[in-house]
Amino acid sequence: MRRLRQLAERTPAGRERYVDLLRALAITMVVLGHWSVTVVGRDPDGQATGHSALGDLRWAYPLTWLAQVMPVFFLVGGYANAASLTRLRARGGDSAGWLIDRSARLVRPTSTLLLVLTAVAAVAWLRGADPTQIREVFWFATIPLWFLVAYLAAVVLTPPMYALHRRLGLAVPLALVAVVGLGDLGRLNGPEELSYGNYLFGWLAVHQLGFAWHDARATPPPADPKTPPPAKAGATAPPPAATDAAGPPTPDRPGVRRRRLPTSHRAGLAFLGGGLGAVLLLTVLGPWPVAMLKVPDERLDNAAPPSLALLAVAAGQLGLILLLRGPAERLLRRSGPWQVVIGVNLVVLTVFLWHLTAAILLIGLLDAVGTLPTPTVDTAAWWAWRVPWLLLLSAVLAVLVAIFGTVEARSGRHRTGRGTPRGTPARAALAVAGYAAVVAALLINSTTPQQAPEPLGTPVPALVAYLAGAGVLRLLRSGWGTRG
């Protein structure tokens, strides 16, 4: 608590605290959502199994328009990436240094999860466990890594995509939405391969909106000097445009090439109404399913890859975010709520990465002592079990975060760019190669079938590629390849 109080007191005056709140809420909702819809049953051999309850809860499909919060995470990720990139450049850093700096917070906690799970899988295999069962458990525990594939790719592309944003503004996400539409046509009418790019383009479109939100905060339109707005007591002005290393402050362009996201109350209503109208057309009248989360046995999935329907939901969520911004910012000026947000964000990736492992551990423990309930979905017994189920899972996850959360908390203090000379071209190329190897490894793991016999849980090529990529990034974080 003392550290949280100190961090709260040191918070820079110009920090957009709302972004931190949204990140914490998004991950918390993902965790609670996964836990809440989990159904525990038994296979013909009597082994405990788990699957999603959404297939039996059709009435809950519209609720997934709020529960699918990955667009929120990419939105705030775009904001945070633009903010940190411009800050580092203002101190004389370069894009390679920024990528290396970002890897500390993202890759180190992921490496901890993978190494621990691989070690447990190796021990289980040596003790005679079935490689297929090892893979099934490993696959379930590493479901969160599927999301990191797209997010790490967005991080690598941030420097060129932010430069494109500075040139073309909101035209970039609009163009990406059009590309997603073409991919949707391929998924509906063939060839399906046209839709594969949506895994990247869909999330990049939302990520670009985060850039526009950052520019709206960092470079507000200049006020009329003849009629300056009255200063409010305790109010803090946002950082001036001159601090943005991406370029000098210039008037925003009109039309779709504007760089700043409209953030007024009217804009919030427009995003909310337009997004809801579009998603109703695409799901109720169109071909896309109403649910924005994976539903067992459904042919189409709005999130894999992202569809136009999911992007419409993202637009509606953006409108809601803008409408709630004022009350949220007033709440976050209070020390208590802000300390809670800081505390969650210190370990937010650890919470996300380990929350399904917590479910595996709890199911295994209850099964071992013969007290594992397996009620039928949507019955009174199943709903009654939700509260103790969530409480027990929270306790198990709290233990895991206490053990492994320090890795992320220490990583958050790492800043390669502070006082570091600009790197060599080889250093920049190695940084990109390191990320590429990590992304490829996570992609191989996520696409390997759940029933594949893998003694180490994940395919050996994926493990080798991951260790190579993470090792390169660790070497670069140590300062290799800098001038001076």
C-alpha positions in Angstrom: 0.0 0.0 0.0 2.8 2.4 0.7 4.3 1.9 -2.7 0.9 2.4 -4.4 0.5 5.6 -2.4 3.9 6.8 -3.5 3.2 5.9 -7.1 -0.1 7.8 -7.0 1.6 10.9 -5.5 4.2 10.8 -8.3 1.7 10.5 -11.1 2.5 13.2 -13.8 -0.1 15.9 -14.0 -0.7 15.3 -17.7 -1.2 11.5 -17.5 -4.5 10.3 -19.0 -5.6 8.2 -16.0 -8.8 7.1 -17.9 -6.6 5.0 -20.2 -5.2 3.1 -17.2 -8.7 2.5 -15.8 -9.9 1.2 -19.2 -6.9 -1.2 -19.4 -7.6 -2.6 -15.9 -11.3 -2.9 -16.6 -10.8 -4.7 -19.9 -8.5 -7.3 -18.5 -10.7 -7.8 -15.4 -13.8 -8.3 -17.7 -11.9 -10.8 -19.8 -10.9 -12.8 -16.8 -14.4 -12.8 -15.2 -16.0 -13.5 -18.5 -13.9 -16.6 -19.2 -14.4 -17.9 -15.7 -18.2 -17.2 -15.7 -19.0 -19.1 -18.9 -16.8 -22.1 -18.0 -18.7 -25.4 -17.8 -17.0 -28.3 -16.0 -18.0 -31.8 -17.0 -16.6 -35.2 -17.5 -15.6 -37.2 -20.6 -16.5 -40.8 -21.1 -13.4 -41.9 -19.2 -14.4 -39.8 -16.2 -11.8 -37.1 -16.7 -12.7 -33.5 -15.9 -13.2 -31.4 -19.0 -14.2 -27.8 -19.6 -16.0 -25.9 -22.3 -17.9 -22.6 -22.9 -21.5 -22.3 -21.8 -22.4 -19.8 -24.5 -23.8 -22.4 -26.7 -26.5 -23.0 -24.1 -27.1 -19.3 -23.2 -28.4 -17.8 -26.4 -30.3 -15.1 -24.4 -26.8 -13.8 -23.3 -25.5 -13.2 -26.9 -26.3 -9.4 -26.9 -24.4 -9.1 -23.6 -21.2 -10.1 -25.4 -21.3 -6.7 -27.1 -20.1 -5.4 -23.8 -18.2 -8.5 -22.6 -16.0 -8.6 -25.8 -13.5 -6.0 -24.6 -10.5 -6.8 -26.7 -11.3 -3.7 -28.8 -10.9 -1.6 -25.7 -7.5 -3.1 -25.0 -6.3 -2.3 -28.5 -7.7 1.2 -28.3 -5.8 2.0 -25.0 -2.8 0.1 -26.4 -2.7 2.4 -29.3 -2.9 5.4 -27.0 -0.2 4.1 -24.7 2.1 3.1 -27.6 1.8 6.5 -29.2 2.4 8.3 -25.9 5.5 6.2 -25.0 6.9 6.4 -28.6 6.7 10.2 -28.7 8.1 10.6 -25.2 11.1 8.5 -26.1 11.8 10.3 -29.3 11.6 13.6 -27.5 14.5 12.4 -25.3 16.5 11.5 -28.4 15.6 7.8 -28.6 14.7 5.8 -31.7 12.1 3.3 -32.7 14.5 0.3 -32.1 15.0 1.5 -28.5 11.3 1.8 -28.1 10.6 -1.7 -29.4 13.3 -3.1 -27.0 11.8 -1.2 -24.1 8.3 -2.5 -24.8 9.6 -6.1 -24.9 10.5 -5.9 -21.3 6.9 -5.5 -20.2 5.3 -7.8 -22.7 7.8 -10.7 -23.3 9.2 -11.3 -19.8 5.9 -12.2 -18.2 5.0 -14.3 -21.2 8.3 -16.1 -21.0 7.7 -16.9 -17.3 4.3 -18.5 -18.1 5.7 -20.6 -21.0 8.8 -21.8 -19.1 6.8 -22.8 -16.1 4.2 -24.6 -18.1 6.8 -26.3 -20.2 8.7 -27.5 -17.1 5.5 -28.9 -15.6 4.7 -30.6 -18.9 8.2 -32.2 -19.1 7.9 -33.5 -15.5 4.4 -34.9 -16.3 5.7 -36.6 -19.4 8.7 -38.1 -17.6 6.3 -39.5 -15.0 4.3 -41.3 -17.7 1.5 -38.8 -18.6 -0.2 -39.1 -22.0 1.3 -36.5 -24.4 -2.2 -35.8 -25.8 -3.5 -35.0 -22.4 -0.5 -32.8 -21.7 -1.2 -30.9 -24.9 -4.9 -30.4 -24.0 -4.0 -28.9 -20.6 -1.2 -26.8 -22.1 -3.5 -25.6 -24.9 -6.2 -24.5 -22.5 -3.7 -22.7 -20.2 -2.2 -20.8 -23.2 -5.4 -19.6 -24.8 -4.6 -16.0 -23.8 -1.4 -16.2 -25.9 -3.6 -16.1 -29.1 -4.4 -12.4 -28.3 -0.7 -11.6 -27.8 0.0 -12.7 -31.4 -2.0 -9.7 -32.8 -1.0 -7.3 -30.1 2.8 -7.9 -30.4 2.4 -7.5 -34.2 0.7 -4.2 -33.6 3.5 -3.1 -31.3 6.2 -3.9 -34.0 4.2 -2.0 -36.5 3.6 1.0 -34.2 6.5 3.2 -35.5 5.5 3.0 -39.2 1.8 3.0 -38.5 2.1 6.1 -36.3 4.0 7.8 -39.1 1.2 6.9 -41.4 -1.3 8.2 -38.9 0.6 11.6 -38.8 0.3 11.8 -42.6 -3.2 10.5 -43.2 -5.0 10.5 -39.9 -8.3 8.8 -39.6 -8.2 7.7 -43.3 -5.9 4.9 -42.1 -8.4 3.1 -39.9 -11.2 3.7 -42.4 -9.0 2.0 -45.1 -8.3 -0.9 -42.7 -12.1 -1.3 -42.1 -12.6 -1.5 -45.9 -9.9 -4.2 -46.1 -11.7 -6.1 -43.3 -14.9 -5.9 -45.3 -13.1 -7.5 -48.3 -11.9 -10.3 -45.9 -15.5 -10.8 -44.7 -16.6 -11.3 -48.3 -13.9 -13.9 -48.7 -15.1 -15.7 -45.5 -18.7 -15.7 -46.6 -18.3 -16.4 -50.3 -14.8 -17.6 -50.7 -11.9 -17.9 -51.0 -11.7 -18.0 -47.2 -7.9 -17.2 -47.4 -8.9 -13.6 -48.1 -10.1 -13.3 -44.5 -6.8 -14.3 -42.8 -5.4 -10.8 -42.9 -8.3 -9.7 -40.7 -6.5 -11.1 -37.7 -4.1 -8.2 -38.1 -6.0 -5.5 -40.0 -9.1 -5.6 -37.7 -7.1 -5.0 -34.6 -4.8 -2.5 -36.3 -7.9 -0.4 -37.2 -8.8 -0.1 -33.5 -5.1 0.5 -32.6 -5.0 3.4 -35.0 -7.9 5.0 -33.2 -5.8 4.9 -30.1 -3.2 7.0 -31.9 -5.9 9.6 -32.8 -7.1 9.7 -29.2 -3.5 10.3 -28.1 -3.2 13.2 -30.6 -6.5 14.7 -29.4 -5.0 14.7 -25.9 -1.4 15.7 -26.7 -2.0 18.3 -29.3 -5.3 20.1 -28.7 -6.5 22.8 -31.1 -5.0 26.1 -30.2 -7.4 28.4 -28.2 -8.2 31.9 -29.3 -5.8 34.1 -27.4 -8.4 36.8 -27.2 -10.7 34.6 -25.2 -8.7 32.3 -23.1 -10.8 29.7 -21.1 -11.0 30.3 -17.4 -8.7 28.0 -15.4 -10.4 25.7 -13.0 -9.0 25.1 -9.5 -6.8 22.1 -9.5 -7.1 21.5 -13.2 -4.0 20.6 -15.1 -3.4 21.4 -18.7 -2.5 18.6 -21.1 1.1 18.6 -22.3 1.7 21.2 -25.0 2.0 20.2 -28.7 5.6 21.1 -28.8 6.4 18.1 -26.6 5.2 15.7 -29.3 8.4 14.5 -31.0 6.5 13.3 -34.1 6.4 16.8 -35.5 5.6 20.4 -34.9 2.2 21.5 -33.8 0.1 22.2 -36.9 -3.6 22.8 -37.4 -5.5 19.5 -37.7 -6.6 18.5 -41.2 -10.2 18.6 -42.1 -12.2 15.5 -43.1 -11.1 11.9 -42.8 -7.4 13.0 -42.8 -7.7 14.7 -39.4 -5.3 13.3 -36.8 -7.3 13.9 -33.7 -10.2 11.8 -32.5 -13.4 13.7 -31.9 -13.9 13.4 -28.2 -16.9 15.6 -27.5 -20.2 14.5 -26.0 -21.8 14.7 -29.5 -19.0 12.5 -31.0 -19.6 10.0 -28.2 -23.3 9.8 -29.1 -22.5 9.5 -32.8 -20.0 6.6 -32.2 -22.5 4.8 -29.9 -25.5 5.2 -32.1 -23.6 4.5 -35.4 -21.9 1.4 -33.9 -25.1 0.0 -32.5 -27.0 0.6 -35.7 -24.3 -1.0 -37.8 -24.0 -4.1 -35.6 -27.8 -4.6 -35.6 -27.7 -4.5 -39.4 -24.8 -6.9 -39.7 -26.1 -9.4 -37.2 -29.9 -9.3 -37.1 -30.4 -8.6 -40.8 -26.9 -9.6 -42.0 -25.0 -12.9 -41.9 -22.9 -12.4 -38.8 -23.7 -14.1 -35.5 -25.0 -11.9 -32.7 -22.4 -13.2 -30.2 -19.1 -11.4 -30.3 -17.4 -14.3 -28.4 -16.6 -17.8 -29.6 -19.7 -20.0 -29.5 -19.1 -23.8 -29.7 -20.2 -25.3 -33.1 -21.0 -21.9 -34.7 -19.6 -21.8 -38.3 -18.8 -18.1 -38.1 -16.9 -16.3 -35.3 -16.9 -12.5 -35.1 -13.5 -12.4 -33.3 -11.5 -15.0 -35.2 -10.8 -13.2 -37.3 -12.3 -9.8 -36.4 -15.3 -9.1 -38.6 -17.1 -5.9 -39.6 -19.7 -6.7 -36.9 -16.9 -6.7 -34.2 -15.6 -3.4 -35.5 -19.1 -2.0 -35.3 -19.2 -3.1 -31.7 -15.8 -1.4 -31.2 -17.3 1.9 -32.5 -20.2 1.6 -30.1 -17.8 0.9 -27.2 -15.7 3.9 -28.2 -18.8 6.1 -28.0 -19.6 4.7 -24.5 -16.0 5.3 -23.4 -16.2 9.0 -24.5 -19.6 9.5 -22.8 -18.3 8.1 -19.5 -15.0 9.9 -19.6 -16.0 12.9 -17.5 -17.4 11.0 -14.5 -14.5 8.5 -14.7 -11.8 11.3 -14.6 -13.5 12.9 -11.6 -13.4 9.6 -9.8 -9.7 9.0 -10.7 -8.7 12.3 -9.1 -9.4 10.7 -5.8 -6.3 8.9 -4.3 -8.1 5.6 -3.3 -9.6 4.7 -6.7 -6.4 5.8 -8.5 -4.2 3.6 -6.3 -6.5 0.6 -7.1 -6.0 1.3 -10.8 -2.3 1.5 -10.4 -2.1 -1.7 -8.4 -4.1 -3.7 -11.1 -1.9 -2.2 -13.9 1.3 -3.2 -12.2 0.3 -6.9 -12.8 -2.4 -6.7 -15.4 -0.6 -8.9 -18.0 0.2 -11.5 -15.3 -3.5 -11.6 -14.3 -4.4 -12.1 -18.0 -1.8 -14.7 -18.7 -2.4 -16.9 -15.6 -6.2 -16.7 -15.2 -6.9 -20.0 -17.1 -4.0 -21.7 -15.3 -5.8 -20.8 -12.1 -9.0 -22.5 -13.4 -7.0 -25.7 -14.3 -5.4 -25.8 -10.8 -8.7 -25.3 -9.1 -10.5 -28.0 -11.1 -7.6 -30.4 -10.5 -7.6 -29.7 -6.8 -11.4 -30.1 -6.4 -11.3 -33.2 -8.5 -8.5 -34.7 -6.5 -10.4 -34.3 -3.2 -13.7 -35.5 -4.8 -15.6 -32.2 -4.4 -15.8 -31.0 -8.0 -19.3 -29.9 -8.9 -20.5 -30.6 -12.5 -24.0 -29.0 -12.6 -25.8 -28.7 -15.9 -25.6 -25.3 -17.7 -28.3 -22.7 -16.9 -29.8 -24.7 -14.0 -30.3 -23.3 -10.5 -27.4 -25.4 -9.3 -25.1 -24.0 -12.0 -26.0 -20.4 -11.2 -25.6 -21.0 -7.5 -22.1 -22.4 -8.1 -21.0 -19.2 -10.0 -20.4 -17.1 -6.9 -18.2 -19.6 -4.9 -16.6 -20.6 -8.2 -15.5 -17.1 -8.9 -14.3 -16.5 -5.3 -12.2 -19.7 -5.3 -10.7 -18.8 -8.7 -9.9 -15.3 -7.5 -8.0 -16.8 -4.5 -6.0 -19.2 -6.7 -5.1 -16.4 -9.1 -4.1 -14.1 -6.3 -1.6 -16.7 -5.2 -0.2 -17.0 -8.8 0.0 -13.3 -9.1 1.8 -13.0 -5.8 4.4 -15.5 -7.1 4.8 -14.4 -10.7 3.6 -10.8 -10.6 6.9 -9.4 -9.5 8.4 -10.3 -12.9 6.0 -7.8 -14.6 6.2 -5.2 -11.8 10.0 -5.2 -12.2 9.7 -5.1 -16.0 7.6 -2.0 -15.8 10.5 -0.1 -14.3 12.8 -1.0 -17.2 13.3 1.9 -19.6 15.9 1.3 -22.3 15.4 4.7 -23.8 16.5 6.8 -20.8 19.9 8.1 -21.5 20.6 5.3 -24.0 22.5 6.3 -27.2 20.8 5.7 -30.5 21.4 2.1 -31.8 22.9 0.7 -34.9 20.9 -0.5 -37.9 21.8 -4.1 -36.9 20.2 -3.5 -33.5 17.0 -2.3 -35.1 16.9 -5.3 -37.4 17.5 -7.7 -34.5 14.7 -6.1 -32.5 12.3 -6.7 -35.3 13.6 -10.3 -35.8 13.2 -11.0 -32.1 9.6 -9.9 -32.1 9.0 -11.9 -35.3 10.4 -15.1 -33.8 8.2 -14.6 -30.6 5.1 -13.9 -32.7 5.8 -16.9 -34.9 6.3 -19.2 -31.9 3.0 -18.1 -30.3 1.2 -18.5 -33.6 2.5 -22.0 -34.0 1.4 -22.9 -30.5 -2.1 -21.4 -31.0 -2.7 -23.2 -34.3 -1.4 -26.6 -33.2 -4.5 -28.8 -32.6 -5.6 -29.3 -29.0 -5.3 -33.1 -29.4 -1.8 -33.2 -30.9 0.6 -35.4 -28.9 3.1 -32.9 -27.5 5.2 -34.2 -24.6 6.3 -30.6 -23.8 2.9 -29.2 -24.2 3.9 -27.0 -27.2 5.6 -28.1 -30.4 9.4 -28.0 -30.2 9.8 -25.6 -33.1 7.6 -23.1 -31.4 9.6 -23.5 -28.2 12.9 -23.0 -30.0 11.6 -20.0 -31.9 10.3 -18.4 -28.8 13.4 -18.9 -26.8 15.5 -17.5 -29.7 13.4 -14.4 -30.1 13.1 -13.7 -26.4 16.8 -14.3 -26.0 17.6 -11.8 -28.7 15.4 -9.2 -27.1 16.9 -9.8 -23.7 20.4 -9.3 -25.2 19.3 -6.0 -26.7 17.8 -4.9 -23.4 21.2 -5.3 -21.9 22.5 -2.6 -24.1 24.1 -4.5 -27.0 24.3 -2.7 -30.3 24.2 0.9 -29.1 26.6 3.6 -30.2 28.8 5.2 -27.6 
